[in-house]
Amino acid sequence: MKKLKQLAKLVRYYILISTTSAGSGHPTSSLSAVELMVSLMFSGIYHYNLDDPEYPNNDRLIFSKGHASPLLYSLYAAAGKVTEEKLLTLRKFTSSLEGHPTASFRYTELATGSLGQGLAMGVGMALNAKRFDKLPYRTYVLLGDSEMAEGSQWESLELAAYYQLNNLIGIIDVNRLGQRGETMYGYDLDAYQEKVVAFGWEAIVIDGHNIPEIINAYQRSLEVTDKPVMIIAKTVKGKGVSFVENKNGWHGKTLNQEQLEQALEELGEVDKDIVGDIDPPQALQPEVIEPVAVADIDYALGEKIATRKAFGNALVRLFPKYPRIVSLDAEVSNSTYAQLLKDKYPEHF
């Protein structure tokens, strides 16, 4: 526990110096989720091969609140994979450390920034693990409380519950403040809990800065077998810097040099030699379906066929060669003839 607290302090240090160096960014939104992410990544809950970000059985971590990218980069600095010098290039024109995470940073799972999108992406990854890869990796999604006002999030919650995605864990960083003021529910954690439960999820409400409580929540989430889990964490925006904590008007604003020095004095001495350990995943590979040749087209010369039916036939014909094809339907499969794929390969519809 002592090491996790030291790592949290180091991550805060990295967030502060990198955003002040950049002169832009979102330090307060990053500071509120430090304990949540440090406890996830460095306590043995999260499994990831740092030397192979593409390893199939890595756990997934999506920053739906992509503006907290300084936190993401600082976590990997604490893991020994990003230097302090590199952190100071945050938001610079040629830097891979962009204002919102993109594929230019090798540990970015998915590019985010448009709020309300990350949970839907997480649903897709969790479905992929269960249906196609047949692997035990878990998908974690860090969510901002402000983006929970978006309908897309609740559509995703509904779908995840329908498919009983117990390998999907959401974490709502309830720091009360959005860009221009208080969020829809503020610190009404009961409101979040009641809605999440109504949508078919397991809900766990915690103090988002209490490391033992956070770890316990993650451990409990691993024991749920029939539904996704949402951890609802009460946090303080700007946590660790007294003069910005829980204060409106600090969203997307960085500390100037004088304020940085004051903040670092409050933070106290940090141990830059400490390294956060991330446990590797099990050495497992996805289930492989060997492709076979595409069947010949069997239409007679001059035969007429509706293009939509030809589309459905083509899906079925191509699938054996491309067995990872998935058809997404907007409840029109009987019109588009995607139903033909569903009839023959229901797991891929």
Secondary structure by P-SEA (a helix, b strand, c coil): caaaaaaaaaaaaaaaaaaaaaccccaaaaaaaaaaaaaacccccbbbccccccccccbbbbcccccaaaaaaaaaaaaccccaaaaaaccccccccccccccccccccccccccccaaaaaaaaaaaacccccccbbbbbbbbccccccaaaaaaaaaaaaaccccbbbbbcccccccccccccccaaaaaaaaaaaabbbbbbcccccaaaaaaaaaaaaacccbbbbbbbbccccccccccccccccccccccaaaaaaaaaaaccccccbbbbbbbccccccbbbbbcccccccccccbbbbaaaaaaaaaaaaccccccbbbbbccccccccaaaaaacccccc
